[in-house]
Amino acid sequence: MYALRAPWARATAAAAAVALTTAGLLGGAAASASTPTAVGTAAEDDAVRIMPLGDSITGSPGCWRALLWNELQAAGHTNIDFVGTLGPQGCGVEHDGDNEGHGGYLATNIAAQGQLTGWLDATDPDVVIMHLGTNDVWSNLPTEQILGAYTTLVAQMREHNPDVQVLVAQIIPVDPPTCDGCAARTVDLNEAIPGWAAEITTATSPVTVVDHWTGWDAAADTSDGVHPNGSGTAKMAESWFGPLDALLSGQPDPDPTPDPTPDPTPDPEPTPDPTTPPTEPGRSCEAELRVVSSWPGGFQGEVLVTSTGSQPVTSWTVSWDFAAGQQVAQGWNATVSQSGAAVSASNAAWNGAVAPGSTATVGFIGSGAPAGVAGPVACAAG
């Protein structure tokens, strides 16, 4: 099980963070110091401190952070504090907007110039969620150099907090009309990130890869081939939510240390009645469809898939019918298809395994009115 560090000596660090928090603008320009715009109980010293780290995709305005914050609150994670030396930039939704999303910054420059060290000292995070490298790709830097910067950044995080937990994004597609090679270089970087993470992760400071690539369409989900639009913003929030929810919930490590060798002379089990087959531990799931937000002519929905059996689910498919002609325009965190009114969604490669009592989330953008959409759906577990 992942363990977040105890909040020792937190009061001094929290005071320093408040003193240095700024309402930063694009590119890192500082304004007057202000207290964080925390919601709920995030100001408490024992709150889990989460640093969103990145470039303009994270901070200008980075409204996926607003959606993510509210999704986490709705899931019961009220004792969290998004931290950063930059403040919120609107988004029209109440949320804790502190972040380290510095427009135009390169991972390689942040690492080489030691900029992260000061941000860590000011904010003292327990968890870092990092979407960084887009500007490096645009600058035609090789994958090896970008990964070297990632390694330096993680080392700086661990020097500040040996137990820091790091979620690293496979970045969203980069395909602006002014950068012919960006799309291919993004693919190269994303393909290399899982292997890099496997080499650098540790038991006390795990590095988790978060897939922001699968299901993305640079033309449909960005405003300019780089920055997420409305649908892209929703997809980013959903992609972060699953792994971060699991971390905050203390979900067991998917590869726990095996139990010790059992007693070689266990007590004998009674012979089952030959006419009654023995009961095998089962895999089962339940799912619920809900509307997250809506607007004239459309809505955002999500399906919560919960493992209800005694054994972990290894794959799942949910299905439901729209009653009023609604259509799925885009989906994420699953393979979503629709035929007439019937909609089905099957797990992605990375979220098919769901521990008993745990939940996976499917998100989608729908067209039409949301009336009558929410409710139970069928769930098949494998």
N, C-alpha and C positions, 0 to 999 in steps of 0.2 A: 504494500500500500504506500502511495506517495504521502510523505509527511511534510507539511509546511513548518518552517522554523517557529519556535516559540517567540512571542513578542517581547524579548528581553531588551532592555535599554531603548525601548521604542519612543519614550516620551521626548528625549533629546533630539532624536532623528526627526520625529514628527514636527517639533518646533522649527527645526532648520528647514524642513520641507515647506512649511507654511510661509516662512520668511522669504524663501527664494522662489515660490510659485509666482509665475507671471501670466498675464493675459497675452501670450505671445501671438504674433501674426505670422503670416507666411514668410518662410526664410529665417525665422527665429528672432525677429525684432522684439525686444522686451518692452512691456508697458509697466505701470505701477504694480507693486506687489499686492496680492489679494489672497484671501483664504480660498481653498479649493471649493468648488461648487458641488460638494458631496451631497448625495441624497440618502435619506434613511440613516443608518448607523455607521456610515463609512468613516466618520471622524473619530471613532473609538480607537484607542491605542492597539487593540487586539484585532483590528480589521486586517484582512489579507490585502496587501498592497500590490496592485497590478500595474505595470508600466507598459502602455502601448508605445512601441518604438518603431520609427520608420521615417518616411519622407512625406511628401504632400499627400500621398494616398492615405496616410494615417492621420495627417493633421490639417489638411487644407480643403474642406473642413473635416474630412474623415467622419462623415455621419454614420458610418457603420458602427463606430464606437457608441453612439447614442442608442442604436438599435440593440447592440450587444449588451450594453448596460441594463436596459430594460428587460431583455430576455433573461438575464441572470437574476435580476430582482424577482421576476415572475416565477422563476424556478426555485426561489427560496434562498438565493445567495445574497442576503441583504447586508451582511457584514463584510463588505468589500470596499476598497478605495482605489479608484483609478488615479495613478500618480504621474506627475511630469512637471517640468518647469514651464511648459506652455499651457495656456488656459483654453477653454472652449471657444468655438467659433460659430455659435448659433446652432443650426439644424432644426430649430423649432420644437425640440423635444426635451423635456427636463431630463438631465443626466449629469453624471460626474464627468466633466469634459477635460480633465487634466491629462496631458499626454506629452510624448516626445516625438511628435511627427513634424520633422523639420523639412520644409519644402526645398527641393533642389539638392539635398545632401546626399552624398555617396557613402555607402558602407565602408569603402576603402579609406575615405578621408576621415570619417568619424573614428575609425580604428587607429589610423596612423597618427592623428592629432590628439588622441586621448580625450576626445570630447565627452565620451560616455562616462568617464570616471567622475567628472563633476556632476553630471545628471544623477548618477547613482548616489553620490554623497548627499545630494539635495533631497532625494525622494525615497531612498531606502526600500526598494521593491523586494517582495517575496517571489513574485512571478513576473517574467518579461514575455510579452507577446510581440514578436518581431516580424514585420513585413518590410524588408529592406533589400535593396539591390537593383531596383528599377533604374535609377540614375547611373549606376555602374554599367548595366547592360547598354543603356543609351550611349554611354561614353566609350563603348567598344572595348571594355576591359575583359580579359579572359576569365573563364569560370574559376580557374585555380586561384587567381588573385582575389576574387570575390569571396571564395570559401576561406581563404587565408584570413581575410578581414573578419568573417564570421567567427573564426577560431579565436582571434584576438579579442573580439567583443565578448564572447562567452567567458574567456579567461578573466577579463576585467570584471564581469558580473560576479564570477566566483571569488575573485579576490575581495570584493566588497561583501559578499554573502556566500559562503561555501555551500549553502543549501538551496541556492536560487533554482527555481524551476523555469525552464525556457521552452517556449513554444515558437518554433521557427516556421515561417510560411514558405511553401512553394508558391512563388509570387504569381499574381494575376497576369494574364497575357499582355505583352507589350507589343503593339503593332501600329505605331503612329505612322501617318503617311510620309513623314519626314525622316524616317529611320528604316532603311531597307533591311538591315540585318538584325533589327531588334527582336523580331519574332523568333528567329532561329536561335539567337543567343539566350533568349528566355527559356526555350526548350532545353538547351544544354545545361543551363544552371539548375533548372528544376529537376532534371534527371539525375544530377550529381548530388543534390541536397540529402536524400535519404542515406546514401552511403557515408557522406560526411558526418551526419548526425549519429549514425551507428558507431562511428569511431570515437566520437567525443562525448557521448552520453555516459553518465555514471549513475550508480545507485542513489547517491545522495543529491545529485544535481542532474536529474534527467533532462534530456533534450528531446522534445517531441516534434515531429514534422506534421504540419497542418496543410492539407491540400486545398489551395485556392485556385488551382488550375482546372481540375476536372469540372466539366459542365459550363465552362466560361466561353463566351463568344465576344471577342474584342470589339466587334462591330456593334453587337446588340447591348453589351453590358458596360460599355465605356462611352464617355462623351467625346473623346478625342483619340481613342486608341490606347490610352494610358489610364485616365482617371475614371473611377466607377461612376455610372449614372444611377438612377433609382434602383433598377433591378440589380446592378452590380453591387451597390451598397448593401442591399438585403442579402445577397449571396455571401458577401464577406462576413457579415454578422453571423450568418448561419454556420459558415465554415469554422469560425472561431468558437462558436458556442459549444459544439459537441465536446471537443477536447478540453476546453476550459471548465465546462460543467463537470466532466469526469474528474478532473484534477481537484476541483473545489469540493466535490462530493466524497473524495477519498476512495474513488473506485479502485479496486485491487489492480496491481500491475498485471498486464495480460500474460506475462511469463513469470509467475511467482516461483520462488524456490520450492522444489518438490518436497512433499512431506517425507520424514525419515522412513527408512525401511520398516514395514510393519512387523509386528511380533510374529516370529516364524511359527508359533503355536497358538493361533487364535482360537477362541472358543468356537466349537462346532455350531454351524447354523442348522436349524431344523430343515428336514427335507420337505420341499413344498408339495402340496397336494398335486398329484400328477394330472388331475383333471382341471387344475387352475393354473394358467401360465403365470410365472413370476412377474411382478410389476417392475417395469424398467423406468428409471428416471427419465422424465419427459422434457421436451423442449416445446414451449408454447409462448405466444405473445398476444398482446392486446394493443389496439391502436385507437387514437382519438384525433379527429380532424378539428382544427379550430381556425378562426379568422384572426390574424394578427393586426391587420390594418386594412383600411379600404379608402377608396376615392371614387369619384364619378366614373363609372364604366370599368372599374377594376378593383382588385383586392390582393393582399398577400395572405397566403394560408400556410399552415404547417401541420404536419402529422407527427404526433408523438408515438413512437413505437416502444413499448415496454415489454421486457422479457419477464414472463410470469411463471415459467417452469422451474424445475429444480436443477436443470442443467443450462449452461450458457447457450443462447441461440447462436448459431454459426452463419445463418443467412435468414433473410426475411423478405416478404413481399406483402404490401398492403394494397387494398383495392376498395373503391367506392364508386358511387354513381352521382353525377351532378343532376339535380332535378329541374333546373331552369335554364339549360342551354349554356352554362358556363364552360369556358375552355381554358386549359392550362397553356399559358404562353411560354413559360420557362420554369424549370425546376432545378434543384440542386441537392446535394448530399444523397442522391439516389438516381436511378435510371427511371424516368417518368414517361409514361406513354398514355395516350387516350384514343379510344375508338368510340365515336358517338358520345354517349353520356358516361361510358365506363372509363375509369381512370385506374391505372395501377402504377406502383412505384416499388422497385426492387433495390436492395442495398447497393451502395457503391463498394468498391474493392476494399476500402479501409474501414468501413463501419458495419460490416455484416455481423461481427461478433459482439453480442450484447450480454453482459453478465446478468444473472437473476436479479430482478428488482431495478436494473438500470434501464436507461432510455436512450434511444437514438432519435434524431429529429430530421424530418424531410421538410424542405421549404419549397414554395412555388409561388409564382405570380399568375393570377387568374384574370380573365376578362369576363365582364358581366357583373351582375349584382351579387353581393355576398349572401343575400337572404337565403336561408335554408341550407347553407353549405356545411356549417359546423355539425359535428355529431360523431357517433361511433363508426368505425370502418372495419372491414374484414382484415385479419392478419394471419398469414401463414408462416410458420417458423420451420427452419431447416437445421 
